[in-house]
Amino acid sequence: MTTTVCRCDVSVASVLPDGDARWMDTLNDPRSQPTLAHAPEWLHVIRDVYGHEPLYLSAEDRAGGRAVLPAFIVRRPLGGAVITSMPYLDSGGPCGPSSSVAALLVESLIDQARKIAARSIELWSVEPLRIGVPAKTHKVNLTLELPSNAGTLWQRADKAVRNQVRKAEREGITIEAGGVDLLPAFYDVFAARMRDLGSPVHARRFLGAGVEAFGTRAGIVLARRRGLTIGGLIAIRFKDRLTVPWAACLERYFPLC
């Protein structure tokens, strides 16, 4: 662990989150608002599959105020290095009960970027950051509050959504849920859809490593029709949220729902 002092009352440390008790203590603090990107499991998934260098920062002041900031140094063949928090995910940035300590973490990340002559820093924060540059707001995360039972959720759904579900049932579409054993079927659909959209597709190993890293908190759901997989998603539970980072459906089956 390498520690640098940013101010006389705050220390910033580079840590490995899966072996650092303060990391989880910060995420478990009820005043923190961690997202899936702050989960320590991504350290091994992203580093081991894609080989990017982790840069996980943790800070604490003398009063006990804490914050953490996960990031990776992504060295691109063209354009040089970019520090991203967090790559391949829809969230990131600093997290912790102390906004002042979180701000110092961002400053520290900027210092690290200067040291390696990084081209830029990307902070996928779900909350505005006071860092002196305008934020890009062209992407959004959609959140649905889940009631205690499925019946209530069904009644809350828009009438058009309920009609789409009923139509899919009439067309013979069935649902299968499982674990990493369903990855090959999901990946075939996912890769085909990304190809149609002209978007680079993740390595199958990356998606599999993500599902395996979260164990029983992750799962794969498939939509099938007449034995053929036509859609699917990967869902991961972290804290009190179930996040769907990857989903796809073959376009020719859109009219069936």
SULJO-V449503 format. One record per helix or strand of 3 or more residues. SS is the DSSP state (helix for helix, strand for strand). FROM is the first residue (numbers start at 1). LEN is the number of residues. Records with the same first field share a line. If there is no record, write none. Layout:
BEGIN
SS=FROM-LEN + FROM-LEN
END
This chain:
BEGIN
strand=2-6 + 10-6 + 56-6 + 66-4 + 72-5 + 80-6 + 120-4 + 173-6 + 218-8 + 228-11 + 241-9
helix=17-3 + 21-8 + 36-3 + 42-9 + 99-17 + 150-7 + 159-12 + 180-18 + 204-14 + 251-6
END
